[in-house]
Amino acid sequence: MDVFMSTREVARLAGVGPTAVKRWADDGLLRCVRTAGGHRRFDRGEVERFLRHRSPEEAGAPRDGEWVESLLAPGEPLEVEALLLTGRARKGAWHRVAEAAGAALAALGRMWRDGSVSVVEEHLASERLARALARVVASIPIEPGAPRALLACAEGDEHSLGLALAELVLREAGWATLWAGRRTPIAGLGQAMADNRVRMLAMSASEASTDAASLRAQAEALAEVCRPAGVALALGGGGAWPEQPTYGSRFTGLEPFFRYASEERARMREPGTG
């Protein structure tokens, strides 16, 4: 009997993000079928054969564990920054580097859960990456008058590294960024967006945010804030956001988020939309 897997299940098995799996399918590297609702489904046997024979270039994952090893190794965050810059030279785009870094974070999370690394080691690695990302983001030039995006974590969510990767993607797409960070209360967002003339709100919920009812309520509240102001709303991360929010867009990968941010930036350059 055939066993079919979802995109997220394949990503978890492969240790990459869902976007990498979709790219394998779109490039013809990994066959899939579509459900009536348009979702990809993968035969488990084919997935296992593909994973046994894939190359690092096909996988789009950190090469030879380089990311994970560098994040866990003692040393200065400058060494991680050098890895980010090398990744940019190899991959040709910051959003692809962000995908690779996200895959490394997922691998670190699995290592913590299976006891391969301690919680302190995981925290140290995460902090090294956060500091390196902050320096890289600050070095990316932004045009004068670029539209502003406000970045925040969902209410109650303490995990901001995914948001830091989203900031790298936004800066590459030509957005100026404002950082609200962890555990952001929705109540004050409307005034903050008006005061800072924000054109996009990027809200992240990590895999730790599993309360679908709470995130659905937050998405509805964010829609009420963003829709009247014409502010684009992007809901990202591995949390239990609604798959099809009433307003805004849901993202589980950084590459589609980059395309969305780039398209929004181009639209705002059009006459009459500035």
C-alpha atoms as an extended CHARMM CRD file, in Angstrom:
* protein
*
       274  EXT
         1         1  MET       CA              0.0000000000        0.0000000000        0.0000000000  PROA      1               0.0000000000
         2         2  ASP       CA              1.3750000000        3.3880000000       -0.9940000000  PROA      2               0.0000000000
         3         3  VAL       CA              2.1700000000        5.8140000000        1.8270000000  PROA      3               0.0000000000
         4         4  PHE       CA              1.9960000000        9.4970000000        0.9260000000  PROA      4               0.0000000000
         5         5  MET       CA              3.5780000000       12.3310000000        2.8590000000  PROA      5               0.0000000000
         6         6  SER       CA              2.7750000000       16.0250000000        3.0610000000  PROA      6               0.0000000000
         7         7  THR       CA              5.3270000000       18.7260000000        2.2290000000  PROA      7               0.0000000000
         8         8  ARG       CA              5.8360000000       19.4550000000        5.9300000000  PROA      8               0.0000000000
         9         9  GLU       CA              6.4120000000       15.7550000000        6.7160000000  PROA      9               0.0000000000
        10        10  VAL       CA              9.0220000000       15.4690000000        3.9460000000  PROA      10              0.0000000000
        11        11  ALA       CA             10.7300000000       18.6400000000        5.2140000000  PROA      11              0.0000000000
        12        12  ARG       CA             10.8730000000       17.2460000000        8.7450000000  PROA      12              0.0000000000
        13        13  LEU       CA             12.3430000000       13.9510000000        7.4910000000  PROA      13              0.0000000000
        14        14  ALA       CA             14.9190000000       15.7360000000        5.3080000000  PROA      14              0.0000000000
        15        15  GLY       CA             15.8570000000       18.3510000000        7.9150000000  PROA      15              0.0000000000
        16        16  VAL       CA             15.0490000000       21.3070000000        5.6510000000  PROA      16              0.0000000000
        17        17  GLY       CA             12.3120000000       23.8980000000        5.3370000000  PROA      17              0.0000000000
        18        18  PRO       CA              9.0650000000       23.2620000000        3.3960000000  PROA      18              0.0000000000
        19        19  THR       CA             10.2150000000       25.6780000000        0.6770000000  PROA      19              0.0000000000
        20        20  ALA       CA             13.1790000000       23.4220000000       -0.1570000000  PROA      20              0.0000000000
        21        21  VAL       CA             10.8110000000       20.4820000000       -0.6450000000  PROA      21              0.0000000000
        22        22  LYS       CA              8.5510000000       22.5570000000       -2.9010000000  PROA      22              0.0000000000
        23        23  ARG       CA             11.6040000000       23.6220000000       -4.9190000000  PROA      23              0.0000000000
        24        24  TRP       CA             12.6560000000       19.9670000000       -5.3840000000  PROA      24              0.0000000000
        25        25  ALA       CA              9.1680000000       19.2190000000       -6.6990000000  PROA      25              0.0000000000
        26        26  ASP       CA              9.0210000000       22.3060000000       -8.9540000000  PROA      26              0.0000000000
        27        27  ASP       CA             12.4820000000       21.4990000000      -10.3750000000  PROA      27              0.0000000000
        28        28  GLY       CA             11.4390000000       17.9240000000      -11.1640000000  PROA      28              0.0000000000
        29        29  LEU       CA             13.8920000000       16.4040000000       -8.6890000000  PROA      29              0.0000000000
        30        30  LEU       CA             11.2050000000       14.8200000000       -6.5170000000  PROA      30              0.0000000000
        31        31  ARG       CA              7.9120000000       13.6530000000       -8.0080000000  PROA      31              0.0000000000
        32        32  CYS       CA              4.6380000000       14.5240000000       -6.3230000000  PROA      32              0.0000000000
        33        33  VAL       CA              0.9160000000       14.3190000000       -6.9130000000  PROA      33              0.0000000000
        34        34  ARG       CA             -1.6610000000       16.9910000000       -6.1560000000  PROA      34              0.0000000000
        35        35  THR       CA             -4.7470000000       16.5930000000       -4.0090000000  PROA      35              0.0000000000
        36        36  ALA       CA             -8.1080000000       18.0150000000       -5.0440000000  PROA      36              0.0000000000
        37        37  GLY       CA             -7.2190000000       21.0650000000       -2.9730000000  PROA      37              0.0000000000
        38        38  GLY       CA             -3.9060000000       21.5650000000       -4.7940000000  PROA      38              0.0000000000
        39        39  HSD       CA             -1.6150000000       20.3130000000       -2.0020000000  PROA      39              0.0000000000
        40        40  ARG       CA              1.5070000000       18.3020000000       -2.8390000000  PROA      40              0.0000000000
        41        41  ARG       CA              1.7420000000       14.6700000000       -1.7280000000  PROA      41              0.0000000000
        42        42  PHE       CA              4.9130000000       12.5740000000       -1.9770000000  PROA      42              0.0000000000
        43        43  ASP       CA              5.3330000000        8.8030000000       -2.1130000000  PROA      43              0.0000000000
        44        44  ARG       CA              7.4200000000        7.8210000000        0.9020000000  PROA      44              0.0000000000
        45        45  GLY       CA              9.4910000000        5.2910000000       -1.0190000000  PROA      45              0.0000000000
        46        46  GLU       CA             10.4760000000        7.8990000000       -3.6070000000  PROA      46              0.0000000000
        47        47  VAL       CA             11.2760000000       10.3960000000       -0.8700000000  PROA      47              0.0000000000
        48        48  GLU       CA             13.5970000000        7.9470000000        0.8560000000  PROA      48              0.0000000000
        49        49  ARG       CA             15.3510000000        7.0970000000       -2.4260000000  PROA      49              0.0000000000
        50        50  PHE       CA             15.7960000000       10.7990000000       -3.2230000000  PROA      50              0.0000000000
        51        51  LEU       CA             17.2170000000       11.5740000000        0.2230000000  PROA      51              0.0000000000
        52        52  ARG       CA             19.7200000000        8.7120000000       -0.0230000000  PROA      52              0.0000000000
        53        53  HSD       CA             21.1310000000       10.0320000000       -3.3030000000  PROA      53              0.0000000000
        54        54  ARG       CA             20.6850000000       13.8250000000       -3.0800000000  PROA      54              0.0000000000
        55        55  SER       CA             23.6700000000       16.1520000000       -3.3430000000  PROA      55              0.0000000000
        56        56  PRO       CA             24.1890000000       19.2010000000       -1.0840000000  PROA      56              0.0000000000
        57        57  GLU       CA             23.2920000000       21.4390000000       -4.0450000000  PROA      57              0.0000000000
        58        58  GLU       CA             20.0050000000       19.5600000000       -4.5870000000  PROA      58              0.0000000000
        59        59  ALA       CA             19.2050000000       19.6760000000       -0.9070000000  PROA      59              0.0000000000
        60        60  GLY       CA             19.8680000000       23.3650000000       -0.4320000000  PROA      60              0.0000000000
        61        61  ALA       CA             20.8660000000       22.4270000000        3.1340000000  PROA      61              0.0000000000
        62        62  PRO       CA             24.0110000000       23.3970000000        5.0750000000  PROA      62              0.0000000000
        63        63  ARG       CA             27.0050000000       21.7460000000        3.4140000000  PROA      63              0.0000000000
        64        64  ASP       CA             28.5480000000       18.9060000000        5.4280000000  PROA      64              0.0000000000
        65        65  GLY       CA             27.0410000000       20.1850000000        8.6590000000  PROA      65              0.0000000000
        66        66  GLU       CA             29.0530000000       23.3960000000        8.3060000000  PROA      66              0.0000000000
        67        67  TRP       CA             26.2980000000       25.6120000000        9.6830000000  PROA      67              0.0000000000
        68        68  VAL       CA             25.5520000000       23.4760000000       12.7320000000  PROA      68              0.0000000000
        69        69  GLU       CA             29.2220000000       22.9400000000       13.5260000000  PROA      69              0.0000000000
        70        70  SER       CA             29.9640000000       26.6570000000       13.2760000000  PROA      70              0.0000000000
        71        71  LEU       CA             27.0290000000       27.6250000000       15.4620000000  PROA      71              0.0000000000
        72        72  LEU       CA             27.9960000000       25.1080000000       18.1580000000  PROA      72              0.0000000000
        73        73  ALA       CA             31.7460000000       25.8010000000       18.0900000000  PROA      73              0.0000000000
        74        74  PRO       CA             33.0970000000       28.1500000000       20.7970000000  PROA      74              0.0000000000
        75        75  GLY       CA             34.2910000000       31.4450000000       19.4120000000  PROA      75              0.0000000000
        76        76  GLU       CA             33.2140000000       34.9000000000       18.3600000000  PROA      76              0.0000000000
        77        77  PRO       CA             29.9890000000       35.7510000000       16.4970000000  PROA      77              0.0000000000
        78        78  LEU       CA             32.2810000000       37.2160000000       13.8180000000  PROA      78              0.0000000000
        79        79  GLU       CA             32.9750000000       33.6290000000       12.7400000000  PROA      79              0.0000000000
        80        80  VAL       CA             29.2350000000       33.1050000000       12.1590000000  PROA      80              0.0000000000
        81        81  GLU       CA             29.0770000000       36.4100000000       10.3190000000  PROA      81              0.0000000000
        82        82  ALA       CA             31.8550000000       35.1540000000        8.0340000000  PROA      82              0.0000000000
        83        83  LEU       CA             29.7930000000       32.0150000000        7.4040000000  PROA      83              0.0000000000
        84        84  LEU       CA             26.7900000000       34.1660000000        6.4610000000  PROA      84              0.0000000000
        85        85  LEU       CA             28.9060000000       36.1780000000        4.0290000000  PROA      85              0.0000000000
        86        86  THR       CA             30.3940000000       33.0030000000        2.5210000000  PROA      86              0.0000000000
        87        87  GLY       CA             26.8740000000       31.6330000000        2.1250000000  PROA      87              0.0000000000
        88        88  ARG       CA             25.8600000000       34.8070000000        0.3030000000  PROA      88              0.0000000000
        89        89  ALA       CA             28.7840000000       34.3830000000       -2.1010000000  PROA      89              0.0000000000
        90        90  ARG       CA             27.8820000000       30.7230000000       -2.7370000000  PROA      90              0.0000000000
        91        91  LYS       CA             24.1340000000       31.0860000000       -3.0710000000  PROA      91              0.0000000000
        92        92  GLY       CA             23.9230000000       34.5270000000       -4.6690000000  PROA      92              0.0000000000
        93        93  ALA       CA             21.0880000000       35.8810000000       -2.5150000000  PROA      93              0.0000000000
        94        94  TRP       CA             20.4380000000       36.6150000000        1.1280000000  PROA      94              0.0000000000
        95        95  HSD       CA             17.0470000000       34.8880000000        1.1490000000  PROA      95              0.0000000000
        96        96  ARG       CA             18.7660000000       31.6290000000        0.1830000000  PROA      96              0.0000000000
        97        97  VAL       CA             21.2340000000       32.1090000000        3.0280000000  PROA      97              0.0000000000
        98        98  ALA       CA             18.2750000000       32.6690000000        5.3440000000  PROA      98              0.0000000000
        99        99  GLU       CA             16.7430000000       29.3680000000        4.1890000000  PROA      99              0.0000000000
       100       100  ALA       CA             20.0130000000       27.5490000000        4.9520000000  PROA      100             0.0000000000
       101       101  ALA       CA             20.3060000000       29.1790000000        8.3710000000  PROA      101             0.0000000000
       102       102  GLY       CA             16.6980000000       28.2530000000        9.1040000000  PROA      102             0.0000000000
       103       103  ALA       CA             17.4370000000       24.6250000000        8.2420000000  PROA      103             0.0000000000
       104       104  ALA       CA             20.4150000000       24.7020000000       10.6240000000  PROA      104             0.0000000000
       105       105  LEU       CA             18.1970000000       26.0670000000       13.3990000000  PROA      105             0.0000000000
       106       106  ALA       CA             15.7250000000       23.2540000000       12.7930000000  PROA      106             0.0000000000
       107       107  ALA       CA             18.5780000000       20.7500000000       13.0220000000  PROA      107             0.0000000000
       108       108  LEU       CA             19.7390000000       22.3020000000       16.2960000000  PROA      108             0.0000000000
       109       109  GLY       CA             16.2090000000       22.0090000000       17.6550000000  PROA      109             0.0000000000
       110       110  ARG       CA             16.1450000000       18.3000000000       16.8060000000  PROA      110             0.0000000000
       111       111  MET       CA             19.5620000000       17.8350000000       18.4260000000  PROA      111             0.0000000000
       112       112  TRP       CA             18.2950000000       19.4900000000       21.6060000000  PROA      112             0.0000000000
       113       113  ARG       CA             15.1710000000       17.3200000000       21.6570000000  PROA      113             0.0000000000
       114       114  ASP       CA             17.1280000000       14.0800000000       21.2260000000  PROA      114             0.0000000000
       115       115  GLY       CA             19.7030000000       15.0950000000       23.8250000000  PROA      115             0.0000000000
       116       116  SER       CA             22.6350000000       15.6050000000       21.4390000000  PROA      116             0.0000000000
       117       117  VAL       CA             23.1300000000       19.1670000000       22.6980000000  PROA      117             0.0000000000
       118       118  SER       CA             22.1860000000       20.7800000000       25.9960000000  PROA      118             0.0000000000
       119       119  VAL       CA             19.7560000000       23.6550000000       26.3360000000  PROA      119             0.0000000000
       120       120  VAL       CA             22.6900000000       25.9310000000       27.1950000000  PROA      120             0.0000000000
       121       121  GLU       CA             24.5510000000       24.8950000000       24.0310000000  PROA      121             0.0000000000
       122       122  GLU       CA             21.4030000000       25.5200000000       21.9710000000  PROA      122             0.0000000000
       123       123  HSD       CA             20.9560000000       28.9580000000       23.5590000000  PROA      123             0.0000000000
       124       124  LEU       CA             24.6060000000       29.8940000000       22.9520000000  PROA      124             0.0000000000
       125       125  ALA       CA             24.3570000000       28.8270000000       19.2950000000  PROA      125             0.0000000000
       126       126  SER       CA             21.1410000000       30.7900000000       18.8140000000  PROA      126             0.0000000000
       127       127  GLU       CA             22.6570000000       33.9060000000       20.3700000000  PROA      127             0.0000000000
       128       128  ARG       CA             25.7410000000       33.6640000000       18.1390000000  PROA      128             0.0000000000
       129       129  LEU       CA             23.5120000000       33.5550000000       15.0870000000  PROA      129             0.0000000000
       130       130  ALA       CA             21.2950000000       36.3860000000       16.3310000000  PROA      130             0.0000000000
       131       131  ARG       CA             24.2720000000       38.7030000000       16.8360000000  PROA      131             0.0000000000
       132       132  ALA       CA             25.7750000000       37.8500000000       13.4690000000  PROA      132             0.0000000000
       133       133  LEU       CA             22.4440000000       38.4260000000       11.7060000000  PROA      133             0.0000000000
       134       134  ALA       CA             22.0570000000       41.8180000000       13.3910000000  PROA      134             0.0000000000
       135       135  ARG       CA             25.4200000000       42.9720000000       12.0220000000  PROA      135             0.0000000000
       136       136  VAL       CA             24.7140000000       41.6750000000        8.5270000000  PROA      136             0.0000000000
       137       137  VAL       CA             21.2640000000       43.3010000000        8.4340000000  PROA      137             0.0000000000
       138       138  ALA       CA             22.7350000000       46.6180000000        9.5460000000  PROA      138             0.0000000000
       139       139  SER       CA             25.2620000000       46.4640000000        6.6820000000  PROA      139             0.0000000000
       140       140  ILE       CA             22.6520000000       46.1480000000        3.9100000000  PROA      140             0.0000000000
       141       141  PRO       CA             22.0210000000       49.5990000000        2.3940000000  PROA      141             0.0000000000
       142       142  ILE       CA             18.4510000000       50.8740000000        2.1340000000  PROA      142             0.0000000000
       143       143  GLU       CA             17.2110000000       53.5290000000       -0.2760000000  PROA      143             0.0000000000
       144       144  PRO       CA             16.1000000000       56.8320000000        1.2400000000  PROA      144             0.0000000000
       145       145  GLY       CA             12.3340000000       56.7680000000        1.6470000000  PROA      145             0.0000000000
       146       146  ALA       CA             12.1110000000       52.9720000000        1.5110000000  PROA      146             0.0000000000
       147       147  PRO       CA              8.8200000000       51.6110000000        2.8930000000  PROA      147             0.0000000000
       148       148  ARG       CA              8.9350000000       50.4440000000        6.4890000000  PROA      148             0.0000000000
       149       149  ALA       CA              8.1110000000       47.0080000000        7.8170000000  PROA      149             0.0000000000
       150       150  LEU       CA              7.4550000000       46.3710000000       11.4940000000  PROA      150             0.0000000000
       151       151  LEU       CA              8.6360000000       42.9820000000       12.7660000000  PROA      151             0.0000000000
       152       152  ALA       CA              7.0930000000       41.3970000000       15.8390000000  PROA      152             0.0000000000
       153       153  CYS       CA              6.5640000000       38.0340000000       17.5040000000  PROA      153             0.0000000000
       154       154  ALA       CA              3.0830000000       36.7990000000       18.2900000000  PROA      154             0.0000000000
       155       155  GLU       CA              1.7480000000       37.5090000000       21.7490000000  PROA      155             0.0000000000
       156       156  GLY       CA              3.4130000000       35.1480000000       24.2240000000  PROA      156             0.0000000000
       157       157  ASP       CA              6.0840000000       33.9510000000       21.7840000000  PROA      157             0.0000000000
       158       158  GLU       CA              9.6650000000       34.2620000000       23.0270000000  PROA      158             0.0000000000
       159       159  HSD       CA             11.4420000000       32.9680000000       19.9070000000  PROA      159             0.0000000000
       160       160  SER       CA             12.6930000000       35.7440000000       17.6440000000  PROA      160             0.0000000000
       161       161  LEU       CA             15.3690000000       34.0900000000       15.4730000000  PROA      161             0.0000000000
       162       162  GLY       CA             12.8770000000       33.2990000000       12.7140000000  PROA      162             0.0000000000
       163       163  LEU       CA             11.9290000000       36.9570000000       12.7910000000  PROA      163             0.0000000000
       164       164  ALA       CA             15.6100000000       37.8980000000       12.4520000000  PROA      164             0.0000000000
       165       165  LEU       CA             15.8350000000       35.7580000000        9.3100000000  PROA      165             0.0000000000
       166       166  ALA       CA             12.6850000000       37.4550000000        7.9780000000  PROA      166             0.0000000000
       167       167  GLU       CA             14.3490000000       40.8230000000        8.5970000000  PROA      167             0.0000000000
       168       168  LEU       CA             17.3270000000       39.7710000000        6.4770000000  PROA      168             0.0000000000
       169       169  VAL       CA             14.9090000000       38.8490000000        3.6700000000  PROA      169             0.0000000000
       170       170  LEU       CA             13.0300000000       42.1490000000        3.9540000000  PROA      170             0.0000000000
       171       171  ARG       CA             16.2100000000       44.1980000000        3.8170000000  PROA      171             0.0000000000
       172       172  GLU       CA             17.2940000000       42.3490000000        0.6790000000  PROA      172             0.0000000000
       173       173  ALA       CA             13.8920000000       43.1210000000       -0.8420000000  PROA      173             0.0000000000
       174       174  GLY       CA             14.3920000000       46.8430000000       -0.2160000000  PROA      174             0.0000000000
       175       175  TRP       CA             12.4510000000       47.4160000000        2.9960000000  PROA      175             0.0000000000
       176       176  ALA       CA             13.4960000000       49.4850000000        5.9810000000  PROA      176             0.0000000000
       177       177  THR       CA             12.8040000000       47.4910000000        9.1540000000  PROA      177             0.0000000000
       178       178  LEU       CA             11.6300000000       48.3220000000       12.6530000000  PROA      178             0.0000000000
       179       179  TRP       CA             12.0800000000       45.7050000000       15.3830000000  PROA      179             0.0000000000
       180       180  ALA       CA              9.3940000000       45.1120000000       18.0110000000  PROA      180             0.0000000000
       181       181  GLY       CA             10.6280000000       41.6170000000       18.8590000000  PROA      181             0.0000000000
       182       182  ARG       CA              9.3770000000       39.1810000000       21.4730000000  PROA      182             0.0000000000
       183       183  ARG       CA              5.9190000000       38.8760000000       23.0470000000  PROA      183             0.0000000000
       184       184  THR       CA              4.4850000000       41.8930000000       21.2420000000  PROA      184             0.0000000000
       185       185  PRO       CA              1.0610000000       43.0330000000       22.5090000000  PROA      185             0.0000000000
       186       186  ILE       CA             -1.3500000000       43.6080000000       19.6450000000  PROA      186             0.0000000000
       187       187  ALA       CA             -3.1080000000       46.4380000000       21.4500000000  PROA      187             0.0000000000
       188       188  GLY       CA             -0.3660000000       48.9750000000       20.7690000000  PROA      188             0.0000000000
       189       189  LEU       CA              0.4690000000       47.9890000000       17.1970000000  PROA      189             0.0000000000
       190       190  GLY       CA             -2.0040000000       50.2830000000       15.4430000000  PROA      190             0.0000000000
       191       191  GLN       CA             -0.5950000000       53.4290000000       17.0110000000  PROA      191             0.0000000000
       192       192  ALA       CA              2.9900000000       52.2840000000       16.4860000000  PROA      192             0.0000000000
       193       193  MET       CA              2.3250000000       51.6250000000       12.7970000000  PROA      193             0.0000000000
       194       194  ALA       CA              0.6670000000       55.0320000000       12.3480000000  PROA      194             0.0000000000
       195       195  ASP       CA              3.4540000000       56.8720000000       14.1950000000  PROA      195             0.0000000000
       196       196  ASN       CA              6.1550000000       55.1900000000       12.1000000000  PROA      196             0.0000000000
       197       197  ARG       CA              4.2690000000       55.1470000000        8.7680000000  PROA      197             0.0000000000
       198       198  VAL       CA              4.5800000000       51.3790000000        8.5190000000  PROA      198             0.0000000000
       199       199  ARG       CA              3.5490000000       49.7050000000        5.2290000000  PROA      199             0.0000000000
       200       200  MET       CA              3.9370000000       46.0560000000        6.2650000000  PROA      200             0.0000000000
       201       201  LEU       CA              3.5540000000       44.1320000000        9.5130000000  PROA      201             0.0000000000
       202       202  ALA       CA              5.5460000000       40.8740000000        9.6290000000  PROA      202             0.0000000000
       203       203  MET       CA              4.3790000000       38.7430000000       12.5610000000  PROA      203             0.0000000000
       204       204  SER       CA              6.1830000000       35.5310000000       13.5220000000  PROA      204             0.0000000000
       205       205  ALA       CA              4.9730000000       32.5770000000       15.5920000000  PROA      205             0.0000000000
       206       206  SER       CA              7.4920000000       29.8120000000       16.2580000000  PROA      206             0.0000000000
       207       207  GLU       CA              6.7610000000       26.0910000000       16.4930000000  PROA      207             0.0000000000
       208       208  ALA       CA              6.3230000000       26.6520000000       20.2320000000  PROA      208             0.0000000000
       209       209  SER       CA              3.1060000000       28.5650000000       19.4630000000  PROA      209             0.0000000000
       210       210  THR       CA              0.7540000000       25.5960000000       19.1390000000  PROA      210             0.0000000000
       211       211  ASP       CA             -2.5010000000       27.2180000000       20.3230000000  PROA      211             0.0000000000
       212       212  ALA       CA             -4.3670000000       27.4860000000       17.0190000000  PROA      212             0.0000000000
       213       213  ALA       CA             -7.3590000000       29.2380000000       18.5960000000  PROA      213             0.0000000000
       214       214  SER       CA             -5.1470000000       31.9340000000       20.1040000000  PROA      214             0.0000000000
       215       215  LEU       CA             -3.2660000000       32.5240000000       16.8550000000  PROA      215             0.0000000000
       216       216  ARG       CA             -6.5240000000       32.6170000000       14.8970000000  PROA      216             0.0000000000
       217       217  ALA       CA             -7.8050000000       35.3040000000       17.2730000000  PROA      217             0.0000000000
       218       218  GLN       CA             -4.5370000000       37.2190000000       16.9180000000  PROA      218             0.0000000000
       219       219  ALA       CA             -4.7230000000       37.0170000000       13.1270000000  PROA      219             0.0000000000
       220       220  GLU       CA             -8.2610000000       38.4310000000       13.2200000000  PROA      220             0.0000000000
       221       221  ALA       CA             -7.1880000000       41.2450000000       15.5440000000  PROA      221             0.0000000000
       222       222  LEU       CA             -4.2170000000       42.0420000000       13.2960000000  PROA      222             0.0000000000
       223       223  ALA       CA             -6.5270000000       42.1590000000       10.2810000000  PROA      223             0.0000000000
       224       224  GLU       CA             -8.6800000000       44.7380000000       12.0520000000  PROA      224             0.0000000000
       225       225  VAL       CA             -5.5790000000       46.8700000000       12.6260000000  PROA      225             0.0000000000
       226       226  CYS       CA             -3.9300000000       46.4490000000        9.2130000000  PROA      226             0.0000000000
       227       227  ARG       CA             -6.8440000000       46.3660000000        6.7480000000  PROA      227             0.0000000000
       228       228  PRO       CA             -8.1960000000       49.9070000000        7.4140000000  PROA      228             0.0000000000
       229       229  ALA       CA             -4.6910000000       51.3480000000        7.2290000000  PROA      229             0.0000000000
       230       230  GLY       CA             -3.8120000000       49.4930000000        4.0040000000  PROA      230             0.0000000000
       231       231  VAL       CA             -0.8780000000       47.8240000000        5.7440000000  PROA      231             0.0000000000
       232       232  ALA       CA              0.2930000000       44.5110000000        4.2780000000  PROA      232             0.0000000000
       233       233  LEU       CA              0.1790000000       41.6590000000        6.7900000000  PROA      233             0.0000000000
       234       234  ALA       CA              2.5690000000       38.6920000000        6.6600000000  PROA      234             0.0000000000
       235       235  LEU       CA              2.1380000000       35.8320000000        9.1370000000  PROA      235             0.0000000000
       236       236  GLY       CA              5.1950000000       33.5960000000        9.3060000000  PROA      236             0.0000000000
       237       237  GLY       CA              6.9600000000       30.8740000000       11.2390000000  PROA      237             0.0000000000
       238       238  GLY       CA              6.0950000000       27.3080000000       12.1780000000  PROA      238             0.0000000000
       239       239  GLY       CA              3.3090000000       28.2600000000       14.5890000000  PROA      239             0.0000000000
       240       240  ALA       CA             -0.3360000000       27.3150000000       14.1930000000  PROA      240             0.0000000000
       241       241  TRP       CA             -1.4930000000       30.3780000000       12.2440000000  PROA      241             0.0000000000
       242       242  PRO       CA             -4.6130000000       29.8310000000       10.1120000000  PROA      242             0.0000000000
       243       243  GLU       CA             -3.5760000000       28.5230000000        6.6940000000  PROA      243             0.0000000000
       244       244  GLN       CA             -5.8600000000       30.9970000000        4.9300000000  PROA      244             0.0000000000
       245       245  PRO       CA             -6.2320000000       34.1420000000        7.0630000000  PROA      245             0.0000000000
       246       246  THR       CA             -9.1110000000       36.5100000000        6.3180000000  PROA      246             0.0000000000
       247       247  TYR       CA             -6.5740000000       39.2600000000        5.6280000000  PROA      247             0.0000000000
       248       248  GLY       CA             -2.8980000000       39.0780000000        4.7860000000  PROA      248             0.0000000000
       249       249  SER       CA             -0.7780000000       36.1050000000        3.7420000000  PROA      249             0.0000000000
       250       250  ARG       CA              0.5840000000       33.0530000000        5.5580000000  PROA      250             0.0000000000
       251       251  PHE       CA              4.1970000000       32.0040000000        4.9290000000  PROA      251             0.0000000000
       252       252  THR       CA              6.0340000000       28.8660000000        6.0100000000  PROA      252             0.0000000000
       253       253  GLY       CA              9.1870000000       29.5250000000        3.9630000000  PROA      253             0.0000000000
       254       254  LEU       CA             11.4960000000       32.4700000000        3.4240000000  PROA      254             0.0000000000
       255       255  GLU       CA             11.7880000000       32.1880000000       -0.3550000000  PROA      255             0.0000000000
       256       256  PRO       CA              8.0650000000       32.8010000000       -1.0080000000  PROA      256             0.0000000000
       257       257  PHE       CA              8.1970000000       35.5660000000        1.5980000000  PROA      257             0.0000000000
       258       258  PHE       CA             11.0430000000       37.1790000000       -0.3480000000  PROA      258             0.0000000000
       259       259  ARG       CA              8.9860000000       37.0670000000       -3.5580000000  PROA      259             0.0000000000
       260       260  TYR       CA              6.0100000000       38.5900000000       -1.7620000000  PROA      260             0.0000000000
       261       261  ALA       CA              8.1060000000       41.3580000000       -0.1630000000  PROA      261             0.0000000000
       262       262  SER       CA              9.7570000000       42.1280000000       -3.5120000000  PROA      262             0.0000000000
       263       263  GLU       CA              6.3990000000       42.3180000000       -5.2930000000  PROA      263             0.0000000000
       264       264  GLU       CA              4.9740000000       44.6040000000       -2.6130000000  PROA      264             0.0000000000
       265       265  ARG       CA              8.0730000000       46.8220000000       -2.8360000000  PROA      265             0.0000000000
       266       266  ALA       CA              7.7450000000       47.0370000000       -6.6330000000  PROA      266             0.0000000000
       267       267  ARG       CA              4.0440000000       47.8820000000       -6.3540000000  PROA      267             0.0000000000
       268       268  MET       CA              4.8360000000       50.7380000000       -4.0060000000  PROA      268             0.0000000000
       269       269  ARG       CA              7.2270000000       52.1980000000       -6.5740000000  PROA      269             0.0000000000
       270       270  GLU       CA              4.3720000000       52.5600000000       -9.0430000000  PROA      270             0.0000000000
       271       271  PRO       CA              2.9670000000       56.0880000000       -9.5180000000  PROA      271             0.0000000000
       272       272  GLY       CA              0.2160000000       56.8910000000       -7.0540000000  PROA      272             0.0000000000
       273       273  THR       CA              1.0700000000       54.0910000000       -4.5910000000  PROA      273             0.0000000000
       274       274  GLY       CA              3.9110000000       55.6760000000       -2.6430000000  PROA      274             0.0000000000
